[in-house]
Amino acid sequence: MFGLTPYERRNNVGYYNPFKELEDFERSFFSPHAVEAFKTDIRDLGDKYILEAELPGFDKGDISIDIKDGLLTIKAEHSESNDKKDKEGNYIRRERTYGSFTRSFDVSDIKENAIDASFKNGVLELTLPKKEDKEDLVRKIEIK
């Protein structure tokens, strides 16, 4: 039972790890409030991959998909402003929200010019056709 109990000695002055303290601070500060990147599912259907990205609350115009150097990047940005003013033009309530998410994927084995995308009910679906199998690059070399 003793080996299963997590135990951390904090009274030992001779042992101080500033990196652990910084990591603990980062974890406690960001974890409960951190916004995670959007969720994606990737299925292999043999001749193609299907990538489904959940982007609830975004419109089709908020999403951009770019490919550069074998890297597919999905970026979604959304901003909204709700202003309420009284008769004199003073703000009674003013709320602003902004959200930006970016994820990148390696698509070096994908036919980049044949990628198809659709967006429905907050789910972005990309069809990523695979490149044809190349000839086996391993060949036997005869020793003379």
Disulfide bonds with the S-S distance in Angstrom:
none
